[in-house]
Amino acid sequence: NILSIRSHRLTDEEFAKADNGELDILTGFQVVDDHWRILVIEGLSNGAMRRIHKDVPRATQNNVGVKYLSNPSLHFKERLYSAFNVAPKDIRLREPLGRII
């Protein structure tokens, strides 16, 4: 039985477990314009994030088109994005990112 990640909604109990560090899920957001996509993800450092670092290796050095920023040593005490549920929150920009920054 295949379930779309976009259709899954966390229960109140799952939200509480995610916020307490008991539920190993990835949460985050992506900012998209006509030329760029910035993806920010958070998860448990010894769980899903460790698997991301292992299973999604850097394919190329940072260059004009690709920037891969990651620091497995950086830890935070609380989640910021669990309210977005398990699918990354899409933020579509009307103005180009280069004009906003």
DSSP file (Angstrom, degrees, kcal/mol; ACC not computed):
  #  RESIDUE AA STRUCTURE BP1 BP2  ACC     N-H-->O    O-->H-N    N-H-->O    O-->H-N    TCO  KAPPA ALPHA  PHI   PSI    X-CA   Y-CA   Z-CA
    1    1 A N              0   0    0      0, 0.0     2,-0.4     0, 0.0     0, 0.0   0.000 360.0 360.0 360.0 112.6    0.0    0.0    0.0
    2    2 A I        -     0   0    0      2,-0.0     2,-0.4     0, 0.0     0, 0.0  -0.767 360.0-166.6 -96.2 132.6    1.7    3.2   -1.2
    3    3 A L        -     0   0    0     -2,-0.4     2,-0.2     5,-0.0     5,-0.1  -0.968  21.9-122.9-120.1 130.8    0.9    6.5    0.5
    4    4 A S    >>  -     0   0    0     -2,-0.4     3,-0.8     1,-0.1     4,-0.8  -0.518  14.6-137.8 -69.6 134.9    1.9    9.9   -0.9
    5    5 A I  T 34 S+     0   0    0      1,-0.2     3,-0.5    -2,-0.2    82,-0.3   0.826 103.7  58.6 -63.0 -30.5    4.0   11.8    1.6
    6    6 A R  T 34 S+     0   0    0      1,-0.2    -1,-0.2    80,-0.1    81,-0.1   0.773 104.7  49.9 -70.8 -25.1    1.9   14.9    0.7
    7    7 A S  T <4 S+     0   0    0     -3,-0.8     2,-0.4     2,-0.0    -1,-0.2   0.608  89.2  98.2 -89.7 -11.0   -1.3   13.3    1.8
    8    8 A H     <  -     0   0    0     -4,-0.8     2,-0.4    -3,-0.5    78,-0.4  -0.618  54.0-168.3 -80.8 132.8    0.0   12.1    5.2
    9    9 A R        -     0   0    0     -2,-0.4     2,-0.1    76,-0.1    -2,-0.0  -0.978  21.4-121.8-120.4 132.4   -0.9   14.2    8.2
   10   10 A L        -     0   0    0     -2,-0.4     2,-0.1     1,-0.1    75,-0.0  -0.438  24.6-128.2 -69.3 142.7    0.7   13.8   11.6
   11   11 A T     >  -     0   0    0     -2,-0.1     4,-2.6     1,-0.1     5,-0.2  -0.387  30.1-102.3 -78.9 168.2   -1.6   13.1   14.5
   12   12 A D  H  > S+     0   0    0      1,-0.2     4,-2.3     2,-0.2     5,-0.2   0.890 126.1  52.0 -58.2 -38.8   -1.4   15.2   17.6
   13   13 A E  H  > S+     0   0    0      2,-0.2     4,-2.4     1,-0.2    -1,-0.2   0.902 109.3  48.7 -65.2 -40.7    0.5   12.3   19.2
   14   14 A E  H  > S+     0   0    0      2,-0.2     4,-2.8     1,-0.2    -2,-0.2   0.895 109.4  52.8 -66.8 -39.5    3.0   12.2   16.3
   15   15 A F  H  X S+     0   0    0     -4,-2.6     4,-2.7     2,-0.2    -2,-0.2   0.939 110.6  47.9 -57.8 -46.7    3.5   16.0   16.5
   16   16 A A  H  X S+     0   0    0     -4,-2.3     4,-1.6     1,-0.2    -2,-0.2   0.913 113.0  47.7 -61.8 -43.5    4.3   15.7   20.2
   17   17 A K  H  X>S+     0   0    0     -4,-2.4     5,-2.9     2,-0.2     6,-1.2   0.896 111.7  50.4 -65.7 -39.5    6.7   12.8   19.6
   18   18 A A  H ><5S+     0   0    0     -4,-2.8     3,-1.1     4,-0.2    -2,-0.2   0.937 112.0  47.0 -62.3 -45.9    8.4   14.7   16.7
   19   19 A D  H 3<5S+     0   0    0     -4,-2.7    60,-0.3     1,-0.2    -1,-0.2   0.778 112.5  50.4 -68.1 -26.0    8.8   17.8   18.9
   20   20 A N  H 3<5S-     0   0    0     -4,-1.6    -1,-0.2    -5,-0.2    -2,-0.2   0.462 116.8-111.9 -89.1  -2.1   10.2   15.6   21.8
   21   21 A G  T <<5S+     0   0    0     -3,-1.1    -3,-0.2    -4,-0.5    -2,-0.1   0.678  90.2 110.9  80.7  17.3   12.7   13.9   19.5
   22   22 A E      < +     0   0    0     -5,-2.9     2,-0.6    -6,-0.2    -4,-0.2   0.612  62.9  67.0 -97.5 -15.1   11.0   10.5   19.8
   23   23 A L  S    S-     0   0    0     -6,-1.2     2,-1.5    -9,-0.1    -2,-0.1  -0.936  74.7-145.6-112.7 118.4    9.7   10.4   16.2
   24   24 A D        +     0   0    0     -2,-0.6     2,-0.3    19,-0.1    -6,-0.1  -0.627  47.5 132.4 -88.0  85.3   12.5   10.0   13.5
   25   25 A I        -     0   0    0     -2,-1.5     2,-0.4    -7,-0.1    19,-0.3  -0.894  53.3-121.3-128.8 160.0   11.1   12.0   10.6
   26   26 A L        +     0   0    0     -2,-0.3     2,-0.3    17,-0.1    17,-0.2  -0.866  33.7 172.5 -98.9 136.7   12.4   14.7    8.3
   27   27 A T  E     +A   42   0A   0     15,-2.2    15,-2.9    -2,-0.4     2,-0.3  -0.897  17.0 107.4-133.9 165.9   10.7   18.0    8.1
   28   28 A G  E     -A   41   0A   0     53,-0.5    61,-2.2    57,-0.4     2,-0.3  -0.997  47.8 -96.5 161.8-159.5   11.6   21.3    6.4
   29   29 A F  E     -Ab  40  89A   0     11,-2.0    11,-2.9    -2,-0.3     2,-0.4  -0.967  14.0-143.1-150.8 162.6   10.8   23.6    3.6
   30   30 A Q  E     -Ab  39  90A   0     59,-2.9    61,-2.7    -2,-0.3     2,-0.5  -0.999   7.7-152.0-134.2 135.4   11.8   24.5    0.1
   31   31 A V  E     -Ab  38  91A   0      7,-2.4     7,-2.6    -2,-0.4     2,-0.4  -0.907  22.5-174.3-104.1 127.6   12.0   28.0   -1.5
   32   32 A V  E     +Ab  37  92A   0     59,-2.7    61,-2.9    -2,-0.5     2,-0.2  -0.975  15.3 160.9-130.3 134.2   11.5   28.0   -5.2
   33   33 A D        -     0   0    0      3,-2.2    61,-0.1    -2,-0.4    62,-0.0  -0.638  61.5 -76.5-127.8-164.8   11.7   30.6   -7.9
   34   34 A D  S    S+     0   0    0     -2,-0.2     3,-0.1     1,-0.2    60,-0.0   0.704 128.3  21.5 -69.9 -17.7   12.1   30.4  -11.7
   35   35 A H  S    S+     0   0    0      1,-0.1     2,-0.3     0, 0.0    -1,-0.2   0.617 118.1  49.5-122.7 -20.1   15.8   29.6  -11.4
   36   36 A W        -     0   0    0      2,-0.0    -3,-2.2     0, 0.0     2,-0.4  -0.869  46.0-166.8-130.4 155.9   16.6   28.3   -7.9
   37   37 A R  E     -A   32   0A   0     -2,-0.3     2,-0.5    -5,-0.2    -5,-0.2  -0.966   8.8-169.5-138.9 123.3   15.4   25.8   -5.3
   38   38 A I  E     -A   31   0A   0     -7,-2.6    -7,-2.4    -2,-0.4     2,-0.5  -0.971   6.9-166.7-115.0 121.3   16.6   25.9   -1.7
   39   39 A L  E     -A   30   0A   0     -2,-0.5     2,-0.5    -9,-0.2    -9,-0.2  -0.937   5.2-174.2-113.0 124.9   15.8   22.9    0.4
   40   40 A V  E     +A   29   0A   0    -11,-2.9   -11,-2.0    -2,-0.5     2,-0.3  -0.979  10.3 179.1-118.2 124.0   16.2   23.0    4.2
   41   41 A I  E     -A   28   0A   0     -2,-0.5     2,-0.3   -13,-0.2   -13,-0.2  -0.928  10.4-169.4-126.6 151.9   15.6   19.8    6.2
   42   42 A E  E     +A   27   0A   0    -15,-2.9   -15,-2.2    -2,-0.3     2,-0.3  -0.970  20.3 137.3-134.6 152.4   15.8   18.9    9.8
   43   43 A G        -     0   0    0     -2,-0.3     2,-0.2   -17,-0.2   -17,-0.1  -0.967  58.8 -49.5-174.1 179.0   15.7   15.5   11.6
   44   44 A L    > > -     0   0    0    -19,-0.3     5,-1.7    -2,-0.3     3,-1.6  -0.488  45.4-139.0 -69.2 130.7   17.2   13.5   14.3
   45   45 A S  T 3 5S+     0   0    0      1,-0.3    -1,-0.1    -2,-0.2     5,-0.1   0.819 102.6  42.7 -63.3 -32.1   21.0   13.6   14.1
   46   46 A N  T 3 5S+     0   0    0      3,-0.1    -1,-0.3     4,-0.1    -2,-0.1   0.321 124.6  33.4 -95.4   8.6   21.4    9.9   14.9
   47   47 A G  T <>5S+     0   0    0     -3,-1.6     4,-1.9   -22,-0.1     3,-0.2   0.287 125.2   1.2-124.2-110.3   18.5    8.8   12.7
   48   48 A A  H  >5S+     0   0    0      1,-0.2     4,-2.3     2,-0.2     5,-0.1   0.854 128.6  53.3 -60.6 -38.8   17.2   10.2    9.4
   49   49 A M  H  ><S+     0   0    0     -5,-1.7     4,-2.4     1,-0.2    -1,-0.2   0.897 107.4  51.5 -66.2 -38.1   19.8   12.9    9.1
   50   50 A R  H  > S+     0   0    0     -6,-0.7     4,-1.8    -3,-0.2    -1,-0.2   0.906 110.4  49.5 -62.6 -40.5   22.6   10.4    9.5
   51   51 A R  H  X S+     0   0    0     -4,-1.9     4,-3.5     2,-0.2     5,-0.3   0.886 108.4  53.3 -66.1 -37.8   21.1    8.3    6.8
   52   52 A I  H  X S+     0   0    0     -4,-2.3     4,-2.3     1,-0.2    -2,-0.2   0.950 109.5  47.9 -59.9 -48.7   20.8   11.4    4.5
   53   53 A H  H  < S+     0   0    0     -4,-2.4    -1,-0.2     1,-0.2    -2,-0.2   0.860 119.4  40.2 -61.1 -35.1   24.5   12.1    5.0
   54   54 A K  H  < S+     0   0    0     -4,-1.8    -2,-0.2    -5,-0.2    -1,-0.2   0.911 123.0  36.4 -79.1 -44.8   25.4    8.5    4.2
   55   55 A D  H  < S+     0   0    0     -4,-3.5    -3,-0.2     1,-0.2    -2,-0.2   0.640 116.4  50.4 -90.1 -16.0   22.9    7.8    1.4
   56   56 A V  S  < S-     0   0    0     -4,-2.3    -1,-0.2    -5,-0.3     3,-0.1  -0.671  78.0-176.4-121.4  75.4   23.0   11.1   -0.4
   57   57 A P        -     0   0    0      0, 0.0     2,-0.3     0, 0.0    -3,-0.1  -0.276  41.5 -86.0 -71.4 158.8   26.7   11.9   -0.9
   58   58 A R        -     0   0    0      1,-0.2     3,-0.1    -5,-0.1     4,-0.0  -0.497  39.3-164.9 -62.3 122.8   27.9   15.1   -2.4
   59   59 A A        +     0   0    0     -2,-0.3     2,-0.3     1,-0.2    -1,-0.2   0.745  67.4   1.5 -84.6 -25.2   27.9   14.4   -6.1
   60   60 A T  S    S-     0   0    0     -3,-0.0    -1,-0.2     3,-0.0     8,-0.1  -0.968  84.1 -87.4-154.4 163.1   30.0   17.4   -7.1
   61   61 A Q        -     0   0    0     -2,-0.3     5,-0.1     1,-0.1    -2,-0.0  -0.384  62.4 -82.4 -69.2 156.6   31.9   20.3   -5.5
   62   62 A N        +     0   0    0      6,-0.1     2,-0.2     3,-0.1     5,-0.2  -0.363  66.2 157.6 -57.6 139.4   30.0   23.5   -4.9
   63   63 A N        -     0   0    0      3,-2.8     3,-0.1    -3,-0.1    -1,-0.0  -0.783  57.9 -68.2-148.4-168.7   29.8   25.5   -8.0
   64   64 A V  S    S+     0   0    0     -2,-0.2     3,-0.1     1,-0.2    -2,-0.1   0.854 131.4  34.7 -60.0 -36.4   27.7   28.3   -9.6
   65   65 A G  S    S+     0   0    0      1,-0.2     2,-0.4   -29,-0.0    -1,-0.2   0.665 119.5  44.4 -94.9 -18.0   24.7   26.0  -10.0
   66   66 A V        +     0   0    0     -5,-0.1    -3,-2.8    -3,-0.1     2,-0.4  -0.989  50.9 176.3-136.4 128.9   24.9   23.7   -6.9
   67   67 A K        -     0   0    0     -2,-0.4     2,-0.6    -5,-0.2    -6,-0.1  -0.993   7.3-171.3-127.9 124.1   25.6   24.5   -3.3
   68   68 A Y        -     0   0    0     -2,-0.4     2,-0.5    -8,-0.1    -6,-0.1  -0.946   8.6-177.5-117.1 108.3   25.4   21.6   -0.8
   69   69 A L        +     0   0    0     -2,-0.6     2,-0.3     2,-0.0    -2,-0.0  -0.929  15.2 147.9-112.2 125.4   25.7   22.9    2.8
   70   70 A S        -     0   0    0     -2,-0.5    -2,-0.1   -17,-0.0     0, 0.0  -0.988  24.2-176.6-156.4 143.2   25.7   20.5    5.6
   71   71 A N    >   -     0   0    0     -2,-0.3     3,-1.9     3,-0.1    -2,-0.0  -0.749   4.4-172.9-144.8  95.2   27.2   20.2    9.1
   72   72 A P  T 3  S+     0   0    0      0, 0.0    -1,-0.1     0, 0.0   -22,-0.0   0.671  87.1  61.6 -62.7 -15.4   26.6   16.9   10.9
   73   73 A S  T 3  S+     0   0    0      2,-0.0     2,-0.5     0, 0.0   -28,-0.0   0.614  82.9  94.1 -84.8 -12.4   28.2   18.4   14.0
   74   74 A L    <   +     0   0    0     -3,-1.9     2,-0.3   -29,-0.0    -3,-0.1  -0.715  55.4 176.8 -86.6 123.2   25.6   21.1   14.3
   75   75 A H        -     0   0    0     -2,-0.5     2,-0.3   -31,-0.0   -31,-0.1  -0.934  15.5-159.0-128.0 148.5   22.7   20.2   16.6
   76   76 A F        -     0   0    0     -2,-0.3     3,-0.0     1,-0.1    -2,-0.0  -0.920  19.0-136.9-124.4 153.3   19.6   22.1   17.8
   77   77 A K  S    S+     0   0    0     -2,-0.3     2,-0.3     1,-0.1    -1,-0.1   0.704  84.7  31.9 -83.6 -20.6   17.5   21.4   20.9
   78   78 A E  S    S-     0   0    0    -57,-0.0     2,-0.2   -58,-0.0    -1,-0.1  -0.971  78.5-113.8-139.5 153.9   14.1   21.8   19.3
   79   79 A R        -     0   0    0     -2,-0.3    -2,-0.0   -60,-0.3   -60,-0.0  -0.531  19.2-172.6 -79.7 149.2   12.5   21.3   15.9
   80   80 A L  S    S+     0   0    0     -2,-0.2     3,-0.2   -53,-0.1    -1,-0.1   0.647  77.7  42.5-109.4 -24.4   11.3   24.3   13.9
   81   81 A Y  S >  S+     0   0    0      1,-0.2     3,-1.8     2,-0.1   -53,-0.5   0.282  71.0 105.0-116.2  10.6    9.4   22.8   11.0
   82   82 A S  G >  S+     0   0    0      1,-0.3     3,-2.1     2,-0.2    -1,-0.2   0.796  74.3  69.7 -64.5 -24.8    7.3   19.9   12.3
   83   83 A A  G 3  S+     0   0    0      1,-0.3    -1,-0.3    -3,-0.2    -2,-0.1   0.725  89.6  63.9 -62.8 -19.5    4.2   22.1   11.9
   84   84 A F  G <  S-     0   0    0     -3,-1.8     3,-0.3     1,-0.3    -1,-0.3   0.485 106.3-134.8 -80.2  -2.4    4.7   21.7    8.2
   85   85 A N    <   -     0   0    0     -3,-2.1   -57,-0.4     1,-0.2    -1,-0.3  -0.290  44.3 -49.3  72.6-164.2    4.1   18.0    8.5
   86   86 A V  S    S+     0   0    0    -78,-0.4    -1,-0.2   -81,-0.2   -60,-0.1   0.707 117.2  76.1 -85.2 -19.7    6.3   15.4    6.7
   87   87 A A  S    S-     0   0    0     -3,-0.3   -59,-0.3   -82,-0.3     3,-0.1  -0.735  96.7-101.1 -87.5 138.9    6.3   16.9    3.2
   88   88 A P        -     0   0    0      0, 0.0     2,-0.3     0, 0.0   -59,-0.3  -0.336  39.0-111.8 -58.2 137.0    8.5   19.9    2.8
   89   89 A K  E     -b   29   0A   0    -61,-2.2   -59,-2.9    -4,-0.1     2,-0.5  -0.565  30.9-134.9 -69.3 126.4    6.5   23.2    2.9
   90   90 A D  E     -b   30   0A   0     -2,-0.3     2,-0.5   -61,-0.2   -59,-0.2  -0.746  21.1-173.9 -88.1 127.1    6.6   24.7   -0.6
   91   91 A I  E     -b   31   0A   0    -61,-2.7   -59,-2.7    -2,-0.5     2,-0.5  -0.939   7.3-164.5-121.5 105.9    7.3   28.4   -0.7
   92   92 A R  E     -b   32   0A   0     -2,-0.5     2,-0.4   -61,-0.2   -59,-0.2  -0.808  10.8-144.1 -95.4 124.0    7.0   29.8   -4.2
   93   93 A L        -     0   0    0    -61,-2.9   -59,-0.1    -2,-0.5     4,-0.1  -0.689  12.7-162.3 -90.3 136.9    8.5   33.2   -4.8
   94   94 A R  S    S+     0   0    0     -2,-0.4    -1,-0.2     2,-0.1   -60,-0.1   0.861  83.3  53.3 -79.8 -39.3    6.9   35.7   -7.1
   95   95 A E  S    S-     0   0    0      1,-0.1     5,-0.1   -62,-0.0    -2,-0.0  -0.687 105.0 -95.2 -92.0 149.1   10.0   37.8   -7.3
   96   96 A P    >>  -     0   0    0      0, 0.0     4,-1.5     0, 0.0     3,-1.2  -0.356  29.6-123.8 -61.8 143.2   13.3   36.2   -8.2
   97   97 A L  H 3> S+     0   0    0      1,-0.3     4,-2.5     2,-0.2     3,-0.2   0.871 110.4  60.5 -56.3 -39.4   15.4   35.1   -5.2
   98   98 A G  H 34 S+     0   0    0      1,-0.2    -1,-0.3     2,-0.2    -3,-0.0   0.794 105.3  48.1 -60.5 -29.0   18.3   37.2   -6.5
   99   99 A R  H <4 S+     0   0    0     -3,-1.2    -1,-0.2     2,-0.1    -2,-0.2   0.811 112.3  48.8 -80.2 -31.2   16.2   40.4   -6.3
  100  100 A I  H  <        0   0    0     -4,-1.5    -2,-0.2     1,-0.2    -3,-0.1   0.888 360.0 360.0 -75.2 -40.6   15.0   39.6   -2.7
  101  101 A I     <        0   0    0     -4,-2.5    -1,-0.2    -5,-0.2    -2,-0.1   0.492 360.0 360.0 -77.0 360.0   18.4   38.8   -1.2
